[in-house]
């Protein structure tokens, strides 16, 4: 397992939960997991790459958060001739690999459709990008591309105007009222919709539609309050489980198996959110 550190990160903790569930289920067939976890910065990722390249295994589960570094890694790793299955992000490289996760482009396209519904008057749409050290990951760019593509494909929707704001994760205190002046809808192309929702609530700004990703506790809190309108759920636990299942079928059962397994996109509103019963 070559994954980001998941401490205090609900999304990645859910991925690990799915992986562990599969590991227990398939342990009787000799499936054993080793973890290589990297911090959310390219230096930590590159340090982990060295260890993964030196490590002997039969299959690799990989989350390619950093696009260029991941392409380089995959092109190097293909020399080992070991099957790779990726989760969360699907990236193009010269190496053949499998993918389990969302269709990121399609999820952005879906977000565009949700924002377009039942609106005839002119609307100002803000794409609010809150990133870590990186400008963005490939999945992030694919979502934004998909979002814009919806409106390009529906050129009758001439009443929508777009703007973008990018801030670093460490600079969330940079949010100000001017950013949201005249804005009707906000698209947050990752799991940080709660940051925008919290700011709008604190400043008593109402009537702004927010759409984001992932069923994080803070996102759910604002969904239930009606501050966030839509969350697109990627089912991270299912991604983790299905990725190990893929390797089990390929390595143990030696079955022919599709290289791409898209997880269905779930649209979550406060009316249809039901927390999983433990």
C-alpha positions as CSV (number, residue, x, y, z in Angstrom):
1,X,0.0,0.0,0.0
2,X,1.5,3.3,-1.1
3,X,-0.9,5.9,0.3
4,X,-1.1,9.3,2.0
5,X,-0.9,9.5,5.8
6,X,-4.5,9.1,7.0
7,X,-4.3,10.3,10.6
8,X,-6.9,13.0,11.1
9,X,-8.0,12.7,7.5
10,X,-11.5,11.2,7.4
11,X,-11.5,10.5,3.7
12,X,-8.2,8.5,3.7
13,X,-9.1,6.8,7.0
14,X,-12.2,5.5,5.2
15,X,-10.0,4.2,2.3
16,X,-7.9,2.3,4.9
17,X,-11.0,0.9,6.6
18,X,-12.1,-0.6,3.2
19,X,-8.6,-1.9,2.6
20,X,-8.4,-3.5,6.1
21,X,-11.8,-5.1,5.6
22,X,-10.7,-6.7,2.4
23,X,-7.3,-7.8,4.0
24,X,-9.2,-9.6,6.8
25,X,-11.5,-11.3,4.3
26,X,-8.7,-12.5,2.0
27,X,-6.0,-13.2,4.7
28,X,-6.9,-16.9,4.5
29,X,-5.7,-16.9,0.9
30,X,-2.3,-15.5,1.9
31,X,-2.9,-11.8,1.3
32,X,-0.5,-9.8,3.5
33,X,-0.4,-6.0,3.4
34,X,2.6,-3.7,3.9
35,X,2.1,0.1,4.2
36,X,4.2,2.9,2.8
37,X,2.6,6.2,3.9
38,X,3.7,9.6,2.8
39,X,2.8,13.1,4.1
40,X,1.0,15.6,1.8
41,X,4.1,17.1,0.3
42,X,6.3,16.1,-2.6
43,X,9.4,15.6,-0.5
44,X,7.8,12.9,1.7
45,X,6.4,11.3,-1.5
46,X,9.8,11.2,-3.2
47,X,11.4,9.7,-0.1
48,X,8.7,7.0,0.0
49,X,9.2,6.3,-3.7
50,X,12.7,5.1,-3.0
51,X,11.5,2.6,-0.4
52,X,8.6,1.3,-2.6
53,X,11.0,0.7,-5.5
54,X,13.3,-1.3,-3.3
55,X,10.5,-3.4,-1.7
56,X,9.5,-6.8,-3.1
57,X,5.8,-7.6,-3.4
58,X,3.3,-9.2,-5.8
59,X,1.0,-6.3,-6.3
60,X,0.8,-2.6,-5.5
61,X,-2.1,-0.4,-4.4
62,X,-1.2,3.3,-5.1
63,X,-2.8,6.7,-4.5
64,X,-1.2,9.1,-7.0
65,X,-1.8,12.4,-5.2
66,X,1.1,14.3,-6.9
67,X,0.6,14.1,-10.7
68,X,4.1,14.6,-12.2
69,X,5.9,12.7,-9.5
70,X,3.4,9.8,-9.8
71,X,3.9,9.5,-13.5
72,X,7.6,9.3,-13.0
73,X,7.2,6.7,-10.3
74,X,4.8,4.6,-12.4
75,X,7.2,4.7,-15.4
76,X,10.0,3.5,-13.1
77,X,7.9,0.9,-11.3
78,X,6.7,-0.8,-14.6
79,X,10.3,-2.2,-14.9
80,X,9.4,-4.5,-12.0
81,X,6.5,-6.0,-13.9
82,X,4.2,-6.0,-10.9
83,X,0.5,-5.2,-11.2
84,X,-0.6,-1.8,-9.9
85,X,-4.1,-0.7,-9.0
86,X,-4.7,3.0,-8.3
87,X,-7.4,4.5,-6.1
88,X,-8.8,8.1,-5.8
89,X,-7.0,9.4,-8.9
90,X,-6.5,7.9,-12.3
91,X,-3.5,9.2,-14.2
92,X,-2.1,8.5,-17.6
93,X,1.4,7.1,-17.9
94,X,3.3,4.7,-20.1
95,X,2.7,1.9,-17.6
96,X,-0.4,-0.2,-17.7
97,X,-2.4,-0.1,-14.5
98,X,-5.8,-0.7,-13.0
99,X,-8.0,2.0,-11.4
100,X,-10.8,1.9,-8.8
101,X,-12.5,5.2,-8.0
102,X,-14.7,7.9,-9.4
103,X,-14.7,9.2,-12.9
104,X,-13.3,12.7,-11.9
105,X,-14.3,14.4,-15.1
106,X,-17.8,13.0,-14.9
107,X,-18.1,14.1,-11.3
108,X,-17.3,17.7,-12.2
109,X,-19.7,17.5,-15.1
110,X,-22.4,16.3,-12.6
111,X,-21.6,19.3,-10.4
112,X,-22.2,21.6,-13.3
113,X,-25.5,20.0,-14.0
114,X,-26.6,20.4,-10.3
115,X,-25.6,24.0,-10.2
116,X,-27.5,24.7,-13.5
117,X,-30.9,23.4,-12.3
118,X,-34.0,25.6,-12.1
119,X,-32.2,28.8,-12.6
120,X,-33.1,31.3,-15.4
121,X,-31.7,34.6,-14.2
122,X,-28.1,35.6,-14.4
123,X,-25.9,33.7,-12.0
124,X,-22.3,34.3,-10.8
125,X,-20.5,31.0,-10.1
126,X,-17.3,30.9,-8.0
127,X,-14.9,28.0,-8.3
128,X,-13.2,28.1,-4.9
129,X,-9.9,26.1,-4.9
130,X,-8.4,25.4,-1.5
131,X,-5.2,23.4,-1.9
132,X,-2.2,22.2,0.1
133,X,1.3,22.8,-1.1
134,X,0.4,21.8,-4.6
135,X,-1.6,23.8,-7.2
136,X,-3.7,20.7,-7.5
137,X,-3.8,17.0,-8.2
138,X,-4.9,15.5,-11.5
139,X,-8.3,14.5,-10.0
140,X,-8.9,18.1,-9.0
141,X,-8.1,19.5,-12.5
142,X,-10.3,16.8,-14.1
143,X,-13.3,17.8,-11.9
144,X,-12.9,21.5,-12.8
145,X,-12.5,20.6,-16.5
146,X,-15.7,18.4,-16.3
147,X,-17.5,21.3,-14.6
148,X,-16.7,23.8,-17.3
149,X,-17.4,21.1,-20.0
150,X,-21.0,20.8,-18.8
151,X,-21.6,24.5,-19.6
152,X,-19.7,24.3,-22.9
153,X,-21.9,21.4,-23.9
154,X,-25.0,23.4,-23.0
155,X,-24.4,26.7,-24.7
156,X,-28.0,27.7,-24.2
157,X,-27.0,28.4,-20.5
158,X,-25.8,31.8,-21.3
159,X,-26.8,33.3,-17.9
160,X,-23.9,31.7,-16.0
161,X,-20.7,33.7,-15.4
162,X,-17.6,32.2,-13.8
163,X,-14.7,33.3,-11.6
164,X,-12.0,31.4,-9.7
165,X,-10.2,31.9,-6.4
166,X,-7.2,29.8,-5.2
167,X,-5.9,29.9,-1.6
168,X,-3.5,27.6,0.2
169,X,-4.8,25.3,2.9
170,X,-2.7,27.2,5.4
171,X,-4.3,30.6,4.4
172,X,-8.0,29.9,5.1
173,X,-8.0,33.1,7.2
174,X,-7.6,34.9,3.9
175,X,-11.3,34.5,3.1
176,X,-13.1,37.8,3.0
177,X,-16.6,39.1,2.2
178,X,-15.4,40.7,-1.1
179,X,-14.7,37.2,-2.5
180,X,-18.4,36.4,-2.3
181,X,-19.8,39.7,-3.4
182,X,-22.5,39.0,-6.0
183,X,-21.8,35.3,-6.0
184,X,-24.8,32.9,-6.3
185,X,-23.2,29.5,-6.3
186,X,-19.8,28.1,-5.1
187,X,-18.2,24.9,-6.5
188,X,-15.5,23.5,-4.2
189,X,-13.7,20.7,-6.2
190,X,-12.5,18.8,-3.2
191,X,-13.5,17.9,0.3
192,X,-13.1,21.4,1.8
193,X,-16.6,22.8,1.1
194,X,-17.0,23.1,4.9
195,X,-14.4,26.0,5.0
196,X,-16.5,28.1,2.6
197,X,-19.7,27.0,4.4
198,X,-18.3,28.0,7.8
199,X,-17.2,31.4,6.5
200,X,-20.7,32.2,5.0
201,X,-22.4,31.0,8.2
202,X,-20.2,33.2,10.4
203,X,-20.9,36.2,8.3
204,X,-24.6,35.5,8.0
205,X,-24.5,35.3,4.2
206,X,-27.5,33.3,3.0
207,X,-28.8,32.2,-0.4
208,X,-25.4,30.9,-1.8
209,X,-25.6,27.4,-3.2
210,X,-22.6,25.3,-2.3
211,X,-21.5,22.0,-3.9
212,X,-18.5,20.0,-2.8
213,X,-17.2,16.5,-2.3
214,X,-17.0,13.8,0.4
215,X,-19.0,13.0,3.6
216,X,-16.6,14.5,6.1
217,X,-18.2,15.2,9.5
218,X,-17.8,19.0,9.0
219,X,-19.3,18.8,5.5
220,X,-22.2,16.8,6.9
221,X,-22.8,19.3,9.6
222,X,-23.2,22.1,7.1
223,X,-25.3,19.9,4.8
224,X,-27.7,19.2,7.6
225,X,-27.9,23.0,8.4
226,X,-28.7,23.7,4.8
227,X,-25.6,25.7,4.2
228,X,-24.1,23.1,1.8
229,X,-26.7,22.1,-0.8
230,X,-25.0,19.0,-2.4
231,X,-22.1,16.7,-1.7
232,X,-20.8,14.2,-4.2
233,X,-19.8,11.1,-2.4
234,X,-16.9,9.0,-3.8
235,X,-17.5,6.0,-1.4
236,X,-13.8,5.8,-0.2
237,X,-14.3,2.7,1.8
238,X,-15.7,0.9,-1.2
239,X,-12.7,2.1,-3.3
240,X,-10.2,0.6,-0.8
241,X,-12.1,-2.7,-0.6
242,X,-12.5,-3.0,-4.4
243,X,-8.8,-2.3,-5.0
244,X,-7.7,-5.2,-2.8
245,X,-10.4,-7.3,-4.3
246,X,-9.0,-6.5,-7.7
247,X,-5.5,-7.6,-6.7
248,X,-6.9,-10.8,-5.1
249,X,-8.7,-11.8,-8.3
250,X,-5.7,-11.0,-10.5
251,X,-3.0,-12.6,-8.3
252,X,-4.7,-15.4,-6.4
253,X,-7.6,-16.4,-8.7
254,X,-5.7,-15.3,-11.8
255,X,-9.0,-14.2,-13.3
256,X,-9.3,-11.9,-16.3
257,X,-10.5,-8.6,-14.8
258,X,-11.5,-5.2,-16.1
259,X,-8.8,-2.6,-15.5
260,X,-11.2,0.2,-14.8
261,X,-13.8,0.0,-12.0
262,X,-15.7,3.3,-11.7
263,X,-17.5,3.8,-8.4
264,X,-21.0,5.2,-8.9
265,X,-21.4,8.9,-8.1
266,X,-23.8,9.6,-5.2
267,X,-25.5,12.9,-4.9
268,X,-26.1,13.6,-1.2
269,X,-28.6,16.2,0.1
270,X,-29.7,16.6,3.7
271,X,-32.9,14.9,2.9
272,X,-31.2,11.6,1.7
273,X,-28.2,11.5,4.1
274,X,-28.4,8.6,6.4
275,X,-25.2,7.9,8.4
276,X,-24.0,4.3,8.3
277,X,-25.3,2.2,11.2
278,X,-22.4,0.7,13.1
